[in-house]
Amino acid sequence: MTMPILIALFQMKGYGCDQGRIKGLVFCSRLEEAQALCDAFNKYGKRSACMSGATNEGERKNLIDRLELDDYNNPTALDYLFSVDVLNEGVDIPSVNQIIMLRPTASAIVF
């Protein structure tokens, strides 16, 4: 496993949330990194998906809806959504209770 994957898994496990089921956003620098992390999280038992700036609006909405599902027994529910070049600002997903920043930013707004 690469260092970013180990860091992300450590952060995910170490912090958790106080609202029961984690609904997390993970911000990545590159699509390859996001996909590798998503695959690792899925292997670790966390239902995850990846989106990028190239993901169309319909699929973005579908992925966000799956993250927001309250029914954990729903097989389409997501625990984590990995993002590259999308969801950076102006996004409100009230049910998200964990954010992992794995990308650098000099923007206070993005952070």
Phi and psi restraints in degrees (value plus and minus 20) as a CYANA .aco file:
   2 THR   PHI    -100.2   -60.2
   2 THR   PSI     144.5   184.5
   3 MET   PHI     -79.6   -39.6
   3 MET   PSI     -65.9   -25.9
   4 PRO   PHI     -79.3   -39.3
   4 PRO   PSI     -54.9   -14.9
   5 ILE   PHI     -87.8   -47.8
   5 ILE   PSI     -64.8   -24.8
   6 LEU   PHI     -82.8   -42.8
   6 LEU   PSI     -62.1   -22.1
   7 ILE   PHI     -81.8   -41.8
   7 ILE   PSI     -66.6   -26.6
   8 ALA   PHI     -82.6   -42.6
   8 ALA   PSI     -63.8   -23.8
   9 LEU   PHI     -84.3   -44.3
   9 LEU   PSI     -59.8   -19.8
  10 PHE   PHI     -83.6   -43.6
  10 PHE   PSI     -66.9   -26.9
  11 GLN   PHI     -83.2   -43.2
  11 GLN   PSI     -63.5   -23.5
  12 MET   PHI     -79.8   -39.8
  12 MET   PSI     -66.5   -26.5
  13 LYS   PHI     -93.8   -53.8
  13 LYS   PSI     -56.5   -16.5
  14 GLY   PHI     -91.4   -51.4
  14 GLY   PSI     -51.7   -11.7
  15 TYR   PHI    -121.1   -81.1
  15 TYR   PSI     -56.9   -16.9
  16 GLY   PHI      33.9    73.9
  16 GLY   PSI    -167.3  -127.3
  17 CYS   PHI    -179.3  -139.3
  17 CYS   PSI     146.7   186.7
  18 ASP   PHI    -126.2   -86.2
  18 ASP   PSI      -3.8    36.2
  19 GLN   PHI    -137.4   -97.4
  19 GLN   PSI      10.1    50.1
  20 GLY   PHI      64.8   104.8
  20 GLY   PSI    -130.9   -90.9
  21 ARG   PHI     -98.1   -58.1
  21 ARG   PSI     112.7   152.7
  22 ILE   PHI     -93.8   -53.8
  22 ILE   PSI     116.7   156.7
  23 LYS   PHI    -149.1  -109.1
  23 LYS   PSI      77.7   117.7
  24 GLY   PHI    -133.7   -93.7
  24 GLY   PSI     128.6   168.6
  25 LEU   PHI    -130.1   -90.1
  25 LEU   PSI     114.7   154.7
  26 VAL   PHI    -143.0  -103.0
  26 VAL   PSI      99.9   139.9
  27 PHE   PHI    -117.6   -77.6
  27 PHE   PSI     104.8   144.8
  28 CYS   PHI    -140.0  -100.0
  28 CYS   PSI     142.1   182.1
  29 SER   PHI    -104.4   -64.4
  29 SER   PSI     -57.9   -17.9
  30 ARG   PHI    -151.7  -111.7
  30 ARG   PSI     131.2   171.2
  31 LEU   PHI     -82.1   -42.1
  31 LEU   PSI     -60.0   -20.0
  32 GLU   PHI     -81.7   -41.7
  32 GLU   PSI     -62.0   -22.0
  33 GLU   PHI     -84.1   -44.1
  33 GLU   PSI     -65.2   -25.2
  34 ALA   PHI     -81.7   -41.7
  34 ALA   PSI     -62.0   -22.0
  35 GLN   PHI     -87.8   -47.8
  35 GLN   PSI     -59.9   -19.9
  36 ALA   PHI     -84.5   -44.5
  36 ALA   PSI     -61.9   -21.9
  37 LEU   PHI     -84.6   -44.6
  37 LEU   PSI     -64.2   -24.2
  38 CYS   PHI     -78.8   -38.8
  38 CYS   PSI     -66.0   -26.0
  39 ASP   PHI     -80.6   -40.6
  39 ASP   PSI     -62.7   -22.7
  40 ALA   PHI     -85.0   -45.0
  40 ALA   PSI     -63.1   -23.1
  41 PHE   PHI     -82.7   -42.7
  41 PHE   PSI     -61.5   -21.5
  42 ASN   PHI     -82.0   -42.0
  42 ASN   PSI     -61.4   -21.4
  43 LYS   PHI     -85.1   -45.1
  43 LYS   PSI     -50.6   -10.6
  44 TYR   PHI     -99.8   -59.8
  44 TYR   PSI     -22.5    17.5
  45 GLY   PHI      76.2   116.2
  45 GLY   PSI     -11.3    28.7
  46 LYS   PHI    -121.7   -81.7
  46 LYS   PSI     100.4   140.4
  47 ARG   PHI     -90.7   -50.7
  47 ARG   PSI      95.9   135.9
  48 SER   PHI    -155.3  -115.3
  48 SER   PSI     136.1   176.1
  49 ALA   PHI    -164.2  -124.2
  49 ALA   PSI     146.3   186.3
  50 CYS   PHI    -147.4  -107.4
  50 CYS   PSI     120.1   160.1
  51 MET   PHI    -156.9  -116.9
  51 MET   PSI     134.4   174.4
  52 SER   PHI    -158.9  -118.9
  52 SER   PSI    -199.9  -159.9
  53 GLY   PHI     -79.9   -39.9
  53 GLY   PSI     -41.9    -1.9
  54 ALA   PHI    -103.6   -63.6
  54 ALA   PSI     -30.0    10.0
  55 THR   PHI     -92.1   -52.1
  55 THR   PSI     109.6   149.6
  56 ASN   PHI     -90.4   -50.4
  56 ASN   PSI     141.0   181.0
  57 GLU   PHI     -77.3   -37.3
  57 GLU   PSI     -61.4   -21.4
  58 GLY   PHI     -82.2   -42.2
  58 GLY   PSI     -63.6   -23.6
  59 GLU   PHI     -89.8   -49.8
  59 GLU   PSI     -56.8   -16.8
  60 ARG   PHI     -79.4   -39.4
  60 ARG   PSI     -67.5   -27.5
  61 LYS   PHI     -80.7   -40.7
  61 LYS   PSI     -63.3   -23.3
  62 ASN   PHI     -80.2   -40.2
  62 ASN   PSI     -64.7   -24.7
  63 LEU   PHI     -85.7   -45.7
  63 LEU   PSI     -61.1   -21.1
  64 ILE   PHI     -85.8   -45.8
  64 ILE   PSI     -61.7   -21.7
  65 ASP   PHI     -80.4   -40.4
  65 ASP   PSI     -60.7   -20.7
  66 ARG   PHI     -85.7   -45.7
  66 ARG   PSI     -55.8   -15.8
  67 LEU   PHI     -87.6   -47.6
  67 LEU   PSI     -55.5   -15.5
  68 GLU   PHI    -100.7   -60.7
  68 GLU   PSI     -30.0    10.0
  69 LEU   PHI     -75.5   -35.5
  69 LEU   PSI     113.6   153.6
  70 ASP   PHI    -108.0   -68.0
  70 ASP   PSI     -42.3    -2.3
  71 ASP   PHI    -101.9   -61.9
  71 ASP   PSI      77.0   117.0
  72 TYR   PHI     -83.6   -43.6
  72 TYR   PSI     -44.3    -4.3
  73 ASN   PHI     -97.3   -57.3
  73 ASN   PSI     -30.3     9.7
  74 ASN   PHI     -88.5   -48.5
  74 ASN   PSI     101.7   141.7
  75 PRO   PHI     -85.4   -45.4
  75 PRO   PSI     -33.7     6.3
  76 THR   PHI    -112.7   -72.7
  76 THR   PSI     -27.0    13.0
  77 ALA   PHI     -82.9   -42.9
  77 ALA   PSI     124.7   164.7
  78 LEU   PHI    -131.3   -91.3
  78 LEU   PSI     126.4   166.4
  79 ASP   PHI    -113.7   -73.7
  79 ASP   PSI     -56.8   -16.8
  80 TYR   PHI    -157.9  -117.9
  80 TYR   PSI     124.5   164.5
  81 LEU   PHI    -145.3  -105.3
  81 LEU   PSI      99.9   139.9
  82 PHE   PHI    -112.6   -72.6
  82 PHE   PSI     112.7   152.7
  83 SER   PHI    -146.3  -106.3
  83 SER   PSI     115.9   155.9
  84 VAL   PHI    -151.7  -111.7
  84 VAL   PSI      99.6   139.6
  85 ASP   PHI      39.3    79.3
  85 ASP   PSI      10.1    50.1
  86 VAL   PHI    -175.6  -135.6
  86 VAL   PSI     136.9   176.9
  87 LEU   PHI      46.9    86.9
  87 LEU   PSI       4.3    44.3
  88 ASN   PHI     -97.7   -57.7
  88 ASN   PSI     -59.7   -19.7
  89 GLU   PHI    -170.3  -130.3
  89 GLU   PSI     133.9   173.9
  90 GLY   PHI      55.1    95.1
  90 GLY   PSI      -0.4    39.6
  91 VAL   PHI    -132.6   -92.6
  91 VAL   PSI     115.1   155.1
  92 ASP   PHI    -146.4  -106.4
  92 ASP   PSI      90.1   130.1
  93 ILE   PHI    -143.4  -103.4
  93 ILE   PSI      67.7   107.7
  94 PRO   PHI     -76.4   -36.4
  94 PRO   PSI     -49.1    -9.1
  95 SER   PHI     -98.9   -58.9
  95 SER   PSI     -31.7     8.3
  96 VAL   PHI     -84.4   -44.4
  96 VAL   PSI     108.7   148.7
  97 ASN   PHI    -147.1  -107.1
  97 ASN   PSI     -11.3    28.7
  98 GLN   PHI    -171.4  -131.4
  98 GLN   PSI     112.7   152.7
  99 ILE   PHI    -146.7  -106.7
  99 ILE   PSI     111.9   151.9
 100 ILE   PHI    -139.2   -99.2
 100 ILE   PSI      98.7   138.7
 101 MET   PHI    -117.3   -77.3
 101 MET   PSI      90.1   130.1
 102 LEU   PHI    -136.0   -96.0
 102 LEU   PSI       6.1    46.1
 103 ARG   PHI    -157.4  -117.4
 103 ARG   PSI     125.1   165.1
 104 PRO   PHI     -94.1   -54.1
 104 PRO   PSI     130.5   170.5
 105 THR   PHI    -172.2  -132.2
 105 THR   PSI     122.5   162.5
 106 ALA   PHI    -123.8   -83.8
 106 ALA   PSI     -16.6    23.4
 107 SER   PHI    -116.5   -76.5
 107 SER   PSI     101.2   141.2
 108 ALA   PHI     -85.4   -45.4
 108 ALA   PSI     -51.7   -11.7
 109 ILE   PHI     -86.5   -46.5
 109 ILE   PSI     -65.7   -25.7
 110 VAL   PHI     -85.9   -45.9
 110 VAL   PSI     -62.4   -22.4
